[in-house]
Amino acid sequence: MTAEAAEGVNTFALKKLQDCGFHPNRCIMALRETNGDVGLALEKLLTQCFNWNSDDEDVDAYDDETLAKCQDAMEDEKTALEAIYGDAFVERIPGRVWDIRYV
């Protein structure tokens, strides 16, 4: 990655996306396309690279009981991670993306 390629891109935002494992050039493009919004850029990268859909289109394919069990399990996991990692655990996109900051 050259300095010219990253011109006009917030270096902190770029580093955050790179820390998620994305190639610098993809991060730069996503940040430019989202006007520097790291959350939107992350969603864009997840959608492009992992066929991840943030619109919950497939939720209708599951019955209410199955969805409730999944949501309960996710909340239990979140609570456990918060207890283990404390302030290092951050919910980046509520109900979707969690992050553990290592110091």
C-alpha positions as CSV (number, residue, x, y, z in Angstrom):
1,M,0.0,0.0,0.0
2,T,1.4,3.4,-1.0
3,A,0.9,6.7,0.8
4,E,-0.9,8.0,-2.3
5,A,-3.4,5.1,-2.3
6,A,-4.3,5.9,1.3
7,E,-4.5,9.7,0.8
8,G,-7.7,11.1,2.2
9,V,-8.4,8.0,4.3
10,N,-8.4,8.1,8.1
11,T,-5.5,6.0,9.2
12,F,-7.2,4.9,12.4
13,A,-10.2,3.6,10.4
14,L,-7.9,1.9,7.9
15,K,-6.0,0.1,10.7
16,K,-9.3,-1.0,12.4
17,L,-10.4,-2.7,9.2
18,Q,-7.0,-4.2,8.5
19,D,-7.0,-5.6,12.1
20,C,-10.1,-7.5,11.0
21,G,-8.0,-9.2,8.4
22,F,-8.9,-7.3,5.2
23,H,-6.4,-6.3,2.6
24,P,-5.4,-2.6,2.8
25,N,-6.6,-1.8,-0.7
26,R,-10.1,-3.3,0.0
27,C,-10.2,-1.3,3.2
28,I,-9.3,1.9,1.4
29,M,-12.0,1.3,-1.3
30,A,-14.7,0.5,1.3
31,L,-13.8,3.6,3.4
32,R,-14.0,5.8,0.3
33,E,-17.3,4.3,-0.8
34,T,-18.8,4.9,2.7
35,N,-17.4,8.3,3.3
36,G,-15.1,7.1,6.0
37,D,-17.8,5.3,8.1
38,V,-15.9,2.4,9.6
39,G,-19.1,0.5,10.6
40,L,-20.6,0.7,7.1
41,A,-17.2,-0.1,5.6
42,L,-17.0,-3.2,7.7
43,E,-20.5,-4.3,6.7
44,K,-19.5,-3.8,3.1
45,L,-16.4,-5.8,3.4
46,L,-18.2,-8.6,5.2
47,T,-20.8,-8.7,2.5
48,Q,-18.3,-8.8,-0.3
49,C,-15.8,-11.2,1.2
50,F,-18.0,-13.6,3.1
51,N,-21.4,-13.4,1.4
52,W,-22.8,-12.0,4.7
53,N,-26.1,-10.3,4.4
54,S,-26.9,-7.5,7.0
55,D,-30.5,-7.2,5.9
56,D,-31.8,-10.3,7.6
57,E,-33.6,-11.4,4.4
58,D,-33.3,-15.1,5.4
59,V,-34.8,-14.6,8.8
60,D,-38.3,-15.5,7.5
61,A,-37.0,-19.0,6.7
62,Y,-36.8,-19.8,10.4
63,D,-39.7,-20.3,12.8
64,D,-40.0,-18.0,15.9
65,E,-38.9,-20.7,18.3
66,T,-35.6,-21.3,16.4
67,L,-34.9,-17.6,16.1
68,A,-35.6,-17.2,19.9
69,K,-33.2,-20.0,20.7
70,C,-30.5,-18.5,18.5
71,Q,-31.0,-15.0,20.0
72,D,-30.8,-16.5,23.5
73,A,-27.6,-18.4,22.7
74,M,-26.1,-15.3,21.2
75,E,-26.9,-13.2,24.3
76,D,-25.5,-16.0,26.6
77,E,-22.3,-15.9,24.5
78,K,-22.1,-12.1,24.7
79,T,-22.5,-12.2,28.4
80,A,-19.8,-14.8,28.8
81,L,-17.4,-12.8,26.6
82,E,-18.1,-9.6,28.6
83,A,-17.4,-11.5,31.8
84,I,-14.2,-12.9,30.5
85,Y,-12.7,-9.9,28.7
86,G,-14.3,-7.0,30.5
87,D,-13.7,-3.6,28.8
88,A,-11.7,-5.3,26.1
89,F,-15.0,-6.7,24.7
90,V,-16.8,-4.3,22.4
91,E,-20.0,-4.7,20.5
92,R,-19.2,-2.9,17.2
93,I,-22.5,-3.5,15.4
94,P,-25.2,-4.4,17.9
95,G,-26.3,-8.0,17.5
96,R,-23.9,-8.6,14.7
97,V,-20.2,-7.8,15.2
98,W,-18.2,-8.1,18.3
99,D,-14.5,-7.2,18.9
100,I,-12.0,-8.1,21.6
101,R,-9.2,-5.5,21.9
102,Y,-5.9,-7.0,22.9
103,V,-3.5,-4.7,24.6
